Amino acid sequence: MQKMNHNLSILTIEDNPSDLFLVEHMLRSSNLQIAKLYSTDRISQAREMIQSLEIDIILLDLTLPDSFGINTFIHLKPAVQKVPVIILTGLADTCLALEAIKEGAQDYLVKGEFNENLMAKSIQYSLERKRNL
């Protein structure tokens, strides 16, 4: 399922259209080779997409219409055992970030504090770490 940065399929779970546009723009501007960009704004739909599509990495917002905070990741976790998840959130909360990492998230990036290079590096490192587990 994991492909080393070639023809990646990325699922973004984000309910803010402006944030989704910015993330997708950063992804397209990065050095990553992306085959497919998928998006949804709900955890319930994300679980269905993960089962029916081949997803290489997930970019997850923690504040969604059907979930909030660390529970967003915890609700998604059973469906993504082999898929790395990077949290992309507006919540600059160190305790929450550490909790997400302890729960199995590969990284925690605060919106507005990263660019396409940092996001691409986080994706590359996350794919490699998950592949090695």
N, C-alpha and C positions, 0 to 999 in steps of 0.2 A: 504494500500500500504506500509506503514512503518512497518518494522519488527525490533524489538530491537536487533540489532547486531547479529541476527541469520540468516544464509543463505542469506547474502546480495547479491544483484545484483548491481554492480558498473559499471558506464560508465565513462571512461576516454576519454576526448577530448584533444588530444595532437598530434602534427605533427612531433615531434622530436623522432625518434625511440629509441635513447639512453635514453631520459627522460622517455618515455613510459616503457621501460624495467626496469628502476630503480624504478619507481612508482609501477609497478606490482610486482616487487620483494619485495618492502617494504610492500605492502598489504599482500602478501603471508607469509611474515615473522612476521606479526603482530598477535595479539591475536584475530583479527576479524574472524568471521565465514563467509566465502565468498562462495556463490554458483556459481556465474557467474561473470566473468570480461569481459566487452565489451569495445571496443575502436573504435574511429574514429578520423580522422584528419580534419574534416570539420563541421562547424555549420549546414550546410544544411543537411548533412547526420545524424547528431546528432538529429535534430528535428524529422526526420523519425523514428529513432531508439526509441526515447522517446515515440512516439505514438504507436509503435508496440510491444515494450518490457516492461516488468515490471522492472523499474529501481528504486532502493532505494536511491541512492546518485550519484552525478555527480562531477567528478574532472575535472576542466576546465582550460586549458591554455588560455591566452588572446591573444597570437600571433599565428594566424592560416592562412592558405592560403586564406581563404575567409572572414576573419575578423581580426580586430586588436584593442587592448586596451579595454576600458570599453564597446565599442560597441559590442564586442564579447559577453559579458554577457547580454547586453540589447537586442541583437537579439535573444538570447536563452530564455530569461526571460518569454515570453508568454507561452512557451511550458512546463515550469517547475514550475508551481505555487505550486504544492504539493511535489516537489522533492527538497531536499536541494542541494545547489551547493557550493562547496569549490573551490576557485580560487587557482590554483597551477601555479605560474609564475616565470620567471626569473627577473621580474621587481620589484626591491625593492623600490617602490614608495609609501610613506605613504599617499599622497593625493589620489592616485589611489585606494589604499586599502580602505580608508575611503569612497570614492565614491562607490566602489563595495559593501561595507557593507550597505551603505544607500540605494542602489538600490535593496538590498535583498539577496546578497550573504551571506552565513553563516560564511565563514571564508576566509582568504587570507594568503596563505603560500608561502614563497619565496623558490624556488628550491635551494637546497644546504644548506638551513638553518633549515631543519627539518629531523627527522629520522622516522622510522616506529612507534615508540611509540607516538610521537607527532601527526603524521598523524592519527593514530588509535583513539587517544583521540579527535582530531578535528572532525573525522567522527562520533564518538559516541555522542559528544555534539551537533553536527549539526542535527543529527537524532532526538535527544530528543527535541531540541528547535523547530524544524519544527513540530514535533508531537504535541507539546503544543500550537502551534499557532491556 
